[in-house]
Amino acid sequence: MKLRLQRMLWLAAGWLCLLLALVGALLPVMPTTVFVLMAAACFGRSSPALLHWLHHHPRLGPPLLRWQRYRGMTARTKAVALGSIALSFSYSIYATLHHPWLTALLLLIWAALSLWMWRLPTIPATSACCAMLDGKS
């Protein structure tokens, strides 16, 4: 009974993360990739079929597989992510200028996140890379 409840909770968390990823795809201030990665982790603990579906999704599958294999991202993905982070943090910093401590905290988080992302491995975006990861090579 306990195991079944755990699987149901992981499944619900996976769907919630996937929903948040969809919202993140539509709103520039929310991340998408982080929630897709979390959904994959949750589905891996609850539903092999949903994890398989996520891995084979035409839009979500290749970046997810590249991340799981190489712990990196393509140059285009990295550029878009860093640009999105810059835009959203710039707006947040502008909105909190009257709170210097909050502005400083946001600058620190922005710098740390950007540095971490910049240092991630940059991997090729070739279809051969995705085919190899997908087991089609």
Order of alpha helices (4+ residues) and beta strands (2+ residues): alpha-alpha-alpha-alpha-alpha-alpha-alpha
